[in-house]
């Protein structure tokens, strides 16, 4: 660890914890120890936290109290992760319909953080989290995951993608301090065009980076530009990609151009860090200290290692609005055997169905899903949405409006959505809004947020 890294870890990070009244570093220390525990000890910790969460949910969360009563289940009947099969799977639609009854009645409202997902599966979601869940435990898992890729606190890194800024002035000040602590440069890539890429590449080349964290397809596009134009790029030893599954050709070109072997990261707005790749690059380690991850078939039955199914998560730290057996909308499979790295955390293989895509404009700009302001659609109350590019000059924004919206309100919402997208994307894509009653899922049950029927090459 460098001298700056030592100061960042032992002085600056604890100071930020003190200023925002959080315990990220304490949780990080615990995670750094528990990752080497025997599986039996990890399961003991997981089961203990699960029992506490189930008891809390039964006593203080109306939704779970009703569900457990209907199934004649009591907290004493759920002692291990395997016992979760006694409870039903929680879907996004159920969260939307039962939002208030999922909130704990003993949790002070001022300590709840109202949040929403970007809707990468096409169905936006509003929910509540807590500082303890998001900052104490979630941030700690993220720091640990970055360290597996070789990125330590204080290392100079670039973050490429959609940047979420704090809503309050105090929050923005603390966020700025945190970025300075990590020596993190945020590069917001709303659109990647041939005109913008040289500036982005020049910035990366001059920054003497230890690591990059980025959307995989955006970083692969940058890597392709560097390779095609013969740009001299200093090696970046540590690469972390997230927000989408990294494809094999993306992994190859990123490694070829930047030198570092990409590490995959799997996270979500609802749970934050879920699983991450270590230096062995043999699957993603699940943070089982803080959650239970199940792989289920279409009937809700557990699947053995190697069998692909839907990923269901129980978050062990969100006491404000517990997510118990939550279908996160992704597919994957568990892996057998031990990881060469020596950690005893369970592993999942590559995810299925998480594919970032981009639209292409006639001028050559590429518009990535991860950079569109999809959260704003959720804030407008849209139940579902889907963007379909029919041609270089035509993109249809398909929306499922709130059920109470009448014709006049739909017309007003349509104007707002069109203005919102045109203000950031311009009029070149030929945007138009279409309200529908329902957006059909794929045969695999996934709701695609983005469909492009245009080739990746500009005529």
N, C-alpha and C positions, 0 to 999 in steps of 0.2 A: 504494500500500500504506500502511495506517495505521501509526502509531508502534508500536501493540501488535503489528500484523502483522509489522513488521520485527524486533521482539524475538522473537516466536514463531518466525519462520523462521530467524533467524541465531543465536539464543542458546538458546531453550528446546528446540527440536526436536533440534539437535545434542547437547544435554545428555542428552535421553532416549535418543538413539542410544548415547551413551557408557555410560549406566547399564545398558542391556539388551544391550550389546555387539552392536549391529546397525549396518547401513549404509543405512538408508532414505533419508536425505538425499543421500548420494552417488549412489544409484541415481536419485533424483528429478532431480538436476542433469543426469545423463546423458540421461534421458528428455525433459527440457525442451529439450535440444539436438537430439536425434535426431528429434523430431517434425517438424522443418523440413528434414531431410536429403532429397536426391533419392531417388527410389524405388530406384535402382540401389545406392546406398550402404546403404540400409536392408536390401535383399536380401542384400548381402554380409555384414552383421552377422548377419542371421538364419541364413544358411547356415553361417557359421562356428560359431555356437552350436549349430546342429543337428548338425554333424559331430562336435563334442565330445561332445554328448549320446549320439549313436548309438554312438560308440566306447566310451563309458563303459557303456552298456547292454549292449553285446556282451561286454565283458570282465567285468562285475560283476553283471549281473542274469540269473539262470538262465532266467526266462521268455523274455526276448528272445534270449538265446543259443540256446535251443532253436528258437524260431520262425525265426530267421535261418538256422540250420543246415538246417532242414527245407526252406527255400526257396532254399538255396544263395546266400545274400546275405551279403556281408561289409561292414564299415563303409566301405571304400573305394568301394563301389557306391552309397552314399547321400551325395551331395555337395550336393544342392539340395532344396528343399521338394518339387519335382515328383517326386523319386526316392522319396519316402515311399510312393508307390503300390506299391513292391515289398514292403511290409509289410502285414499284415492289419489291419483295424480292431479295436480293443480295446473290448469291450462291458462294461457294468456287471456282467453275469452272470459274465464271465470274470475280472473283478477280484475278485468275491466268491469264485470257485472257486480262484483262483491267487494269493491275497493274498501269502502268504509268498514265493513264487517271483518275485514282482514287486519285492521289496525288494532293494536293492543289498547284496551281501555284504561290501563294503568300507566301508559307511557305519555309524559307531558307533550302536548302538541308542539310546544316551542322547541322541543328536542327532535322533532321529526323533520327530515329533509325531503321536501317534495321533489321528485325526479321523474324523468321519462326517458324511455329508450328512443334510439333513432329509428327503430322499426326496420332492422335489416332483414327481417323475414316478411316485411310488408304489413305487419300489424303493430302499430305503435302501442306503447304501454305506459301508463302513469302508475307510479308506485311511491312508497315512502321508504326511506332508509334512515340510518342513524349515524352520528359521528363515530360512535364506537365501531360500527360495522365497516363503514367506508374508509375512515382515516386511520383508526388504530390498527385494525386487522387487514383491511384491503390494501392500504398503502404498504404495510409491512410485507405482505405476500408479493407485491410488485417489486419491491426492492430486492427481496430474496431471489425472485425469478431473474431479475437483471444481473444479479451476481453470478448466477449459473452460466450466463452468457459472457461473463468476464467484465461486466460493467459495474464498477463500484461507486459508492457515493463520492462525489467530487470529481469524477472523470468527466472530461469534456465530451458532450454528446449532442446530436441533432435529433429532433423529433419532427417527422414529416407526416402531416395528415391534418385532420380536423382538430383544432385546439379548443378546449372548453375553458372558458374564463369564468372566474368566480363572480358572483352576482353583486356582492357587497364590496365597499371600498376596503374594508379591513381584510376581506378574503383575497382581494386582488393584491394587496400589499404582501400578505403572507405567501401567496402564490408566486409573486415576484422573488421573494426571499428564497423560496424553495428552488426556483429555477436557477438562481445564482449559486445556491448551495451545490446543485448538481452540475453547474456550468452548462446548463441546457439551453440550446438555441432552438426556438420553435419556428418551423417553416410551414406556413399555412399554404397548402397547395389546393386552391379552389378549382383551378383548371390547369392542365399541363399542355401547353401549346409549344410549337417549335420556337416561338419567340421567347417564351418564358424559361425554357429549359437551360439555355446558356447561363443565365443569371443564377439559377438554382445550383447548377454544377460548379460555377465559379465560387459561389459561397461555400459549398461543401469542401472544395479543394483547398481553400485558404484557411479553413477553420481548425486544422490539425486535430481531427476528431479521434477519440478513443472508441466511440460507438455511435450507432445510428438505430433509432427505433422508428419504424415506418409501416405504412400499408405495403404489403408485398408487391402488388401490381404497380403501385406508384414508383416504388424503388427500382423495380425491374425495368420500368420505362426509362427512368433516369440512367440506369446502368446501360441500357441499350443505346441511349444517346451518347454516352461517354465512349462506348466501344466503337460506334459507327463513325464518330468524329475524331477519333484518335486523341482524346483528351487525356493528359497525364493526371491520374488521380492517385494521391497518396493512399496507402493501404489503410483500411479501417478494420481493426482486428475483431471488433464485436458488433454483430448485427442481430437485432431482434425485430421480428415481423409479427404483426397482429391485426385484428379486425377482419381478417379473412384467412382462409387456408392458403398457404404458399404452395404453388404448383411446381412441379419438377423443373420445368424450363425456367421459371422465375428464380428458383434456388440456384440453378447452374450459373445464370448470367450474373446474379448478384455476387456470388462467390468469385467468379472469374474477374469481375471488375474491381470489387472492393477488397478482395483477399480474405475476408472473414467468412466463416461458414454460418449461414443464417440460423438463428434459433427461433422456433415457432412459439408463439404465446397464444393462449386461449383464455379470453376473458369476456365479460358481458357487463352491461350497465347495472343489471340487477345484483350481480354477485362480485363484480370486479374480477381479480385474478382467480382463475379456476385451475388451469394446468399449464405447465411450461416445460420446454425442452432443456435438458442439461447438456453438458459437453459430449456425452456419449452419442447423442442424436439417435436414440433408439426409443422413440415415443415421448409423450409428455407426462411429467409427474403431476398427479393430482394432489392439491393441498388438502389432504384428508384431515388435517388437524382442525380445519375451519369449515368443513362441509362434508356431506355424503353425496357421492356421485354414483348413480345407478344407470345401467344400460338395459332398457326394457324393449320387449317386442310390442307389436301393435295392440296386444291384449293386456299390456301392463305387466307381463311376466318377466322376471330377471333373465338375462341372457348370459351364457358362458363366455369366457374370454375368446376373442376371435370372431364372435358373431356381431354383426352390425345391427344397431338399434338406436332408439331415440335416447338422448341424454336427459336425465332427470336429476335435479340438484336440490339438496336440502342445505340451506345456508344456516350455519349454527350460531351466527352472531347478530342477525337482524331481529332484535326483540321488539322493535317498534312495529314492524309489519313482517312477521315470519313468512318465509318462502319454504314450505315443506313439501317435498316431492314435486317440485316445479318443473314442468316440461319447458325447457329453455328454447326449444325449436331447432336443435341441431341433432345430427346423428354421428355416431362413432362406435368404437369397440374397445373393450378392455384388452390388455396384453398379459400374457403369462410370463412367468420367470422373473429373475432378478435383473436389475440394471447394472451394467459394469461400473457405474459411478459409485455404487455402494449404498445409495439411498434406498430406504425400504418403503417409500411412498408408492402407491399403485400407479400404473401408467395406462394411458389411453393411446391408441394409434392415431393416425391422421384423421381429421374430421371429414365428414362427408356433407356436401351441400352448402358450405359457406364459401361462396365465390363472389368476390368483388368484380364488378363489371364497369365498363365505361361507355358513355355515348361519344359519338364523334360528330363534330360540326363540319360544315363545308370548308371552313377556313383551316381545319386541321387540329383545332383544340380538342382535347380529350376531357370529358367531364366524368369524374369518378363519383360513384355512389357515396363513398365515405366522406365526401366533402360537400354534398348537398345538404341544405338546411332542413332535413327531414323531421327533426324534433319540432319544428314550427308547425308542421301538419298535425302532430299530436296535440300541441297546445290549442289548435283551432278546433279540436274535438273530433277529428277524422277517425273513424273506426278502423279503416284499412286504406291503403293506397298502393298504387303500382304505376311505375313510369314505363311507357312502351315507346321505343323509337321505331317508327315505321319506315322512315327514310332519313336522309341527311337534313331534310327540311321539315320534318314532322315528328313531334314527340307528344304523345297523349298522356296526360296526368289523370289516371283513373282513381276516383275517390269514392269511398263509402262514407256518406255524411252521418252526423249524429241522428238517431232515429226521430228526435223531436223537430228536426229541421224541416221547415216547409219550403215551398217553391221559392218564395222571396229570399229566405235565409240562404238557401242553396246558391241562388244567383249571386248574393253578396259574398258568400264564402268562395265561390269560384273566382270572382274578381280579385279577392285578396290573395288567393293562392297564385293566380296568374301574375299579379303584380310582384309578389314575393320572389317567384322564380325568375321572372324577366329582369328584376333589379340586379340579380347576381349572375345570371347566365346570358342576359341580352335576349334579343328576339330572333337570333340566327337559327335556333333550333325549331322554330315554328310551333311553339307551345300552345296547347289547347287543353281545356279541362272537360272531363266527362264524368258525370256522376252515375254510379251503378249501385245496384242493391247488394251485390256480393262479388267478391273476387275469388274465383275458383282456384283451389290449390293444385299443385302438380300431382302426378300419380303417386309420388313419394310422400304426399301430404304437406309439402312445403309451399309457402306463399312467397312467390318471387317478387321482390320489391322493384326489380329492374329487368326489363327485357329489351334487347337490341336485335333488330333484324337487319342491321347494317354491317357490312364487312369491315374489318379493322383497317382496311387500306382506303385512302382518299383517292377518288377518281381524278 
